[in-house]
Amino acid sequence: MRLFIKDSERRPDPAPVKTDDRKVVLVGLVLWIVALGVMLALLPQLQSSGLVWLLWTVVVGFGLGLVLLVYTSKRHS
């Protein structure tokens, strides 16, 4: 097994695949919204067991997803 290939022996790189990353981000955002609904429905149990940080984790995940959606939308256009 060789660890280094000379440039003259390399095959050309394949062409990049065109994808729409916005669809993937939107699916993730929908999942975060579902998780937020579950967390809000279970809020009394979360408060009594001291696990309110789970709610904030979902809120931060949703916020980061929105930032990523803006980024991918600007990158796509």
C-alpha positions in Angstrom: 0.0 0.0 0.0 1.4 3.4 -1.0 0.8 6.4 1.2 1.8 9.0 -1.4 0.8 9.2 -5.1 2.6 11.4 -7.5 0.6 14.2 -9.2 1.2 12.6 -12.6 -0.5 9.4 -11.3 -3.5 11.0 -9.8 -6.9 10.8 -11.4 -8.7 14.1 -11.9 -11.1 15.2 -9.1 -14.8 14.5 -9.7 -17.1 17.3 -10.5 -18.9 18.7 -7.4 -22.5 17.6 -6.9 -25.0 20.3 -7.0 -27.3 20.2 -3.9 -29.8 22.4 -2.3 -28.8 22.6 1.3 -31.8 24.7 2.2 -34.0 21.6 2.1 -31.8 19.8 4.6 -31.8 22.8 6.9 -35.6 23.2 6.7 -36.0 19.5 7.7 -33.7 20.1 10.7 -35.7 23.2 11.7 -39.0 21.3 11.5 -37.4 18.7 13.8 -36.3 21.4 16.3 -39.8 22.8 16.2 -41.3 19.4 17.1 -38.7 19.0 19.9 -39.7 22.5 21.2 -43.3 21.5 21.2 -42.5 18.3 23.2 -40.4 20.3 25.6 -43.1 22.9 26.2 -45.6 20.1 26.7 -43.4 18.5 29.3 -42.3 21.8 30.9 -43.8 21.1 34.4 -41.9 17.7 34.6 -38.7 19.4 33.3 -38.9 22.1 36.0 -39.6 19.6 38.8 -36.7 17.4 37.8 -34.3 20.3 37.1 -33.9 19.6 33.4 -35.0 23.0 32.1 -31.6 23.2 30.3 -33.1 20.8 27.8 -35.6 23.4 26.7 -32.8 26.0 26.2 -30.8 23.4 24.2 -33.8 23.1 21.8 -34.1 26.9 21.6 -30.4 27.4 20.8 -30.6 24.6 18.2 -33.5 26.3 16.5 -31.7 29.6 16.6 -28.6 28.1 15.0 -30.8 26.5 12.4 -32.2 29.9 11.5 -28.8 31.3 11.1 -27.8 28.4 8.9 -30.9 28.9 6.8 -30.0 32.5 6.2 -26.4 31.5 5.3 -27.4 28.8 2.9 -30.0 31.1 1.3 -27.4 33.8 0.6 -24.9 31.2 -0.6 -27.5 29.7 -3.0 -28.5 32.9 -4.7 
